[in-house]
Amino acid sequence: MQQSTVPTWTGTGAQHELDEQAGHQGEGKSEMAKGREETVAELLQEAAETHHRVYRITDGTDDDWASWYADWLLDLSELADVLGTRPTRSHLVHALVQCDRDHRAAATDEPWQSFYASSLVQQFAET
C-alpha cells in the first residue's frame, strides 16, 4: 500500500508565495476560473503553513493530513465562498488524497498548490 505524503510547505516565514510556473492552467479557462484557482492555491498554501506549525514536533508528518486540511479549509478559510458552495467534508478529503496521487503520478514541476487548486475548482466550484 502506497502511503500518502503530506504536501510540503515551500515558503519561509509567513510569506504566501506560489511558484509562477503553473502550467496546469489551460488556455481555455475563464478569468473567473483562473482567479478561483489562484485563491484556492493561496488557501492551500496557508493550510500547509498552518499544518506545518501545528505539526512542528513531527516536522509536518501527519498520516491523516487530508482530514486536517479539509477541516481547516472548510471551517477556518474562505474556501466555500471562493467555490460558491461548501463541499462535503468526506468529498473534500477524498479529493485531496486523489490530488496527491494524481500530482505524484503526473511527475510534473507544477507546484502542488496550483495542481490541487485546478482540480478542486473543477470538481467543486459552482459555474
N, C-alpha and C positions, 0 to 999 in steps of 0.2 A: 504494500500500500504506500503510495507516494504521499509524503507529508507536505501540507501547505506551508508556505513561507509567509511570514508577516511582511507586508510591504515596508520598505525601509525609507525612513525619512532621510532626505538627502541635503537638507539645508543646515544652516548653523544659526545659533541663537534663536530669535523669534521671527526670522525673516520668512516670508511666504514666496519663495522663488520657485518657479516652474521652468523646466527646460523649454526653450523655444523651438526645439527640434520636432514638434508634434507633426508627424507625418500621417497620423491616423485620421485626421480631419479631412474629409473628402472635399473636392472642389464644389460638388453639388449641394452642399449643406447651406441652409439659410443662415443669415446673420444671427437670427434668434437662437438657432440650434448651437451655433458656434459660441455665442455668448453664454448659453446654459452650460455647455461643456467646459468652458474656461472657469466658470463659477464653481461647478461641481468639482473640477480638478483642484481648485483652491481649497474647497471644503475638505477634500480627501487629504490634501497636504496638511491642513490644520489638524485633522483627525490623527494623522501619522505623528505629528509633533506632540500632540497631547498624549497619545498612546505611549510613545517612547518615554515621556516624562513619568507617566503613571507606572510603567513597567521598567523603570530605570534600573532597578535592582537586578533584573534579568537581561539588561541591555536590549529591551524591547521584545524579548522572546515571549510568545503567548500562543499556545496551540489553538486557542479559541478566538483568535484575533478578529475574525469576521463578525462574530456576535458582538464583540466590544465595539467595533466600528459601526455596525448597524445601529446599536443603541445610541451611540454618540451622535451619529448623523441624523437619526430620527428625533431624538429628544433634546439635543443641545446645539443644533445647527439649523440653518435656513434651507436645508435640502428640500423639504416638502414645498416650500414657497417657490424655490427655483424650478422644481419639476412641475409644479401646478397640481400635484397630488401627493398624498402620503403613502408610499409603498408599504405593504405589509412587511413586518419585521422579518418573518421567515423567508419571504421572497427576496428581500434585500440581502440577507445573509447568504442565501444560495447564489445570488447574482455576484456578490463579492468573491465568493470562492471560485465561481466559474470564470470571472475576470482574471483571477490569479492564475488559474490553469491555462486560460487562453493566452495570456501575456507571456507566460513561460514557454508555451508551445510555439508561439509566433517568433520567438528569439529575435525580437525587434529592439532597436535602440530607443524607441519611443518611451518616454518616461511612463512609469506605471500609472501615475495620476491621470494623465491625458488619455491613456488607453482605457482605463476603467471608466472615466467620465464619459467617453464617447459611447461605450456600451450601456452605461446606466441611463443616460439621456435617451438613447434609442429605445431601451426597454421600458422605461417608466414615465417619461415626460408626456404630458398632455400636448396634443398638437393643436 
